[in-house]
Structure formats: C-alpha cells, structure tokens
C-alpha cells in the first residue's frame, strides 16, 4: 500500500545478521527505491545487487525469444550499432526520468 503525502509509509521490523534490528520501509516508486539505494554503503549495494541477480529466473538455453535477442544483439554489434558502457550508463538517468511510475489500482 502506498502512503499518501500525509501518511507515514508502512514499515516492519525484522532481525538481521547478528541479531540487530532492521527497519524495513515499504517503498512503492522507482524514485524512492533509487534514493534509498543511493544511501547504501558499497558493501550493502553489492549484497543487494547479488540478491536481485539471484532472484532472476534462469533463462532456458533453447528459449526462442532469448536466442532471437542474442542474434539481434550480435547483428547490431557486427553492424557497429553499439555504444560504450560509459555512454550507456550516462543515458540511464534520462531513460528512467522519462518512464512513468506505475499507477495505483
């Protein structure tokens, strides 16, 4: 449930590593999540990244959509339609800012 501007966000307490109390605030927009990630230290960012990566389903090796996407990517690379990773990283904030947050039902 998303909190309105007059409400506090939902939260829960949990026990973390070594028994310390952790406060989990439920976030509902990409912007809130990005801001929270920006406040994490490097180690916690790497842990979060690993957890998110592990949560992704493993694609089937013979998935036709995956094979088509790989073929398309290789064709783009062969035709010179690629960008250096530094340029792509610089473009991501622009892409995200143009993407609307999902509307509440």
N, C-alpha and C positions, 0 to 999 in steps of 0.2 A: 504494500500500500504506500503510495506516495504522499508525503506530508505537504500540506499547503503552506504558504508563506507564514501563516500564523501558528502552525503546529510544529512540534518537535518531530524529527524523524523517528521511526521505530528503531529500537535497539534491543540487543540481548547481551547477556554476559556469558562467557564461557571460560573454561580453564585451559590455558595454553601450555606450552612446553614448560617444564619445571614448576608447574602449579601456579604460575602467575595468572591473574585475572585479565581477561581480554574483553574489550568492549567492541561489539560488532554493531555498526550503524548500517542499516539497510539503505542503500543508495539506489536511486531509480533513473538517473540520467547518465549518459556517457560523460558529460561535463563533470558531474560530481565525482565519478569514478576516476577520471583522468586527474582531477585536482588531488584526490586522495592518494593516488599512485605517485604523484609528484612529491608528496610529503614523506614517502617511504625512504629509508636508507637503502644503499645499494644492495646489501645482503637480502633485505626483505623483498626488494624488487625482483631479484633473481629467483627467490623462492616462489614468489607469485607467478613469475613467468614460467617456471618449471611446472607448477601446479596447473596452470592454464593449458600448457602444452600437453601434459599428461591426460587432461580431461578431454582432449580432442579425440574423436573416433579415428581409428586406423583405417585409411582407405584400402579398399580391395585392390590388389595388384592388377586385376583384369577389368576394373571399372571403366566402361566405355567413356564416361564423361571425363575421368581423370586422364585417360590415355589421349583423348582429343585435346584436352587443355595442355598437356605436355607437348604434343605435336605442334600446337599453335604457338606455344612459347619458344620452342626450338626454331620454328619458321621465322618468328619475329626476330630472334637473335641472329639468325643467318642473314636476314634482310637489313640488319642494322637498326631495327626499331626497338632499341633498349635504352635505358637510362642508367647512369652510375648510381649506386646505392645512396651516395651522399645527396644527389639531386632528388631522389625519391623520398628520402627522409625529410628533406626540406619542404616537399609538397604535401606531406601527410596532414599537417595542421590546417592547411587550406581546404583539403578534401573533407576533413572532419567538420570544420565550421560550416560547410555548405550542406551537410547531412542533417536533416531534422531529427529531433528526438522522437521516439515513438509516442503516440498519443495514448492517454489513459482510456480504457474502455468505459 
